[in-house]
Amino acid sequence: LTNKIFDVHLMINPAQPFLKEYADAGADIITVHAEADIHLERSLELIKSFGKKAGVSLNPSTPETAIEYVMDKVDIILVMSVNPGFGGQSFIPQQLKKIRKIRNMIGDQPIDLEVDGGINKMNANKVLSAGANVLVAGSAIFNSTNYKQAITDLRNSVK
């Protein structure tokens, strides 16, 4: 029904038994959590075997070193800047340091650095300046009465 990219973030444990179902359902990018996957490398390889882009996510308290040995398997790294569970949480400023460290780990590799949690027009520019190139904004958009204006305001905040 659409040609839009489906970026699926699985906050489930275990994720591996469900990867094929998400790939078959049309996911283009499948991201699993480093903390929830005992065989992270195997999951990333499995996602790639389905012809999909593979991502790994890190919760706020998980250090960037958790993904050091799978960097060659990922297309996207997702830094959670809130503790997963519900929308409307405030961005955890200490995640800017982690974003900078991961950007340095990525170097010139073709890996996207995505940030999800508490992104709004007040902090989006700081997150991009730290090294992110993909932002997820939920509450900043959907808590507005005018989605179009909220998106425009967010975009303008990073120009």
C-alpha positions in Angstrom: 0.0 0.0 0.0 3.0 2.3 0.4 6.6 2.7 -0.8 7.6 4.3 2.5 10.4 2.6 4.5 9.2 0.5 7.4 11.7 0.8 10.2 10.8 -1.8 12.9 12.3 -1.5 16.4 11.8 -4.7 18.3 11.9 -4.2 22.1 11.2 -7.9 22.7 13.2 -10.7 24.2 13.8 -13.0 22.4 13.5 -11.2 19.1 15.2 -13.9 17.0 12.1 -16.2 16.6 10.1 -13.3 15.2 12.6 -11.8 12.7 11.4 -13.7 9.7 7.8 -12.8 10.4 8.7 -9.1 10.4 10.8 -9.4 7.3 7.9 -11.3 5.5 5.5 -8.6 6.7 7.4 -5.9 4.8 9.9 -4.5 7.3 12.8 -2.8 5.5 15.0 -2.2 8.6 14.8 -4.4 11.7 16.4 -3.3 14.9 17.0 -5.5 17.9 18.2 -4.5 21.4 21.8 -5.5 22.3 20.6 -6.1 25.9 17.8 -8.5 24.9 19.7 -10.7 22.5 22.1 -13.3 23.8 23.3 -14.0 20.2 23.3 -10.5 18.8 25.6 -11.3 15.9 23.5 -14.2 14.8 20.3 -12.0 14.9 22.0 -9.3 12.8 23.2 -11.9 10.3 19.7 -13.4 10.1 18.1 -10.0 9.4 20.6 -9.5 6.6 19.9 -13.0 5.2 16.3 -11.8 4.6 17.6 -8.9 2.5 16.8 -6.4 5.2 18.9 -3.7 6.8 20.0 -4.7 10.3 20.0 -2.4 13.3 21.0 -2.6 17.0 19.6 -0.5 19.8 21.1 0.5 23.1 19.1 1.5 26.2 20.3 4.6 28.1 22.4 2.6 30.7 24.0 0.3 28.1 27.5 1.4 27.1 28.5 1.9 23.5 31.1 -0.9 23.9 28.3 -3.4 23.8 28.2 -3.1 20.0 31.9 -2.8 19.4 32.2 -6.3 17.9 29.2 -6.2 15.6 29.9 -2.9 13.9 30.6 -4.8 10.6 27.0 -6.2 10.8 24.9 -3.1 11.3 23.3 -0.6 9.0 21.9 1.5 11.8 22.6 2.1 15.4 19.7 3.3 17.6 20.5 5.2 20.8 17.5 5.2 23.1 17.6 8.6 24.9 14.8 7.6 27.2 14.1 4.3 29.0 11.8 2.3 26.6 8.3 1.8 27.7 6.0 4.8 27.1 5.9 8.1 25.2 6.3 11.6 26.5 9.5 11.0 28.5 12.2 13.7 28.7 15.4 13.3 26.8 18.3 12.1 29.0 21.1 14.7 28.3 23.9 12.2 29.2 23.1 10.4 26.0 24.8 13.1 24.0 28.1 11.8 25.2 27.2 8.3 24.0 26.0 9.6 20.6 29.4 11.4 20.2 31.3 8.2 21.1 29.3 6.1 18.7 29.8 8.6 15.9 33.5 8.2 16.5 33.2 4.4 16.4 31.3 4.6 13.1 33.9 6.8 11.5 33.4 6.7 7.7 31.4 3.5 7.7 28.0 3.7 6.0 26.1 3.3 9.3 23.1 5.6 10.3 23.0 6.8 13.9 19.4 7.2 15.0 18.2 8.7 18.3 14.7 8.0 19.8 13.2 9.4 22.9 12.3 12.9 24.0 13.3 14.5 20.7 11.8 18.0 20.2 12.6 21.4 18.8 14.5 22.3 21.9 17.1 19.5 21.7 17.1 18.2 18.1 20.0 20.4 17.0 22.1 19.3 20.0 21.4 15.6 19.0 22.4 16.2 15.4 25.5 18.2 16.4 26.5 15.2 18.6 26.5 13.0 15.5 23.1 11.6 14.9 21.7 11.7 11.4 18.2 10.1 12.0 15.8 11.4 14.7 12.6 9.8 15.9 10.0 12.3 17.2 6.8 10.9 18.6 5.3 13.1 21.4 6.7 16.3 19.9 4.5 15.7 16.9 1.5 13.7 18.2 0.9 15.7 21.3 0.3 18.7 19.1 -3.0 19.8 17.7 -1.4 20.7 14.4 0.9 17.9 13.2 2.0 19.8 10.1 3.1 22.8 12.2 4.9 20.6 14.7 6.9 18.9 12.0 7.7 22.3 10.4 8.8 23.7 13.7 11.0 20.6 14.4 12.6 20.9 10.9 13.2 24.6 11.3 14.9 24.1 14.7 17.7 22.2 13.0 18.3 24.5 10.0 
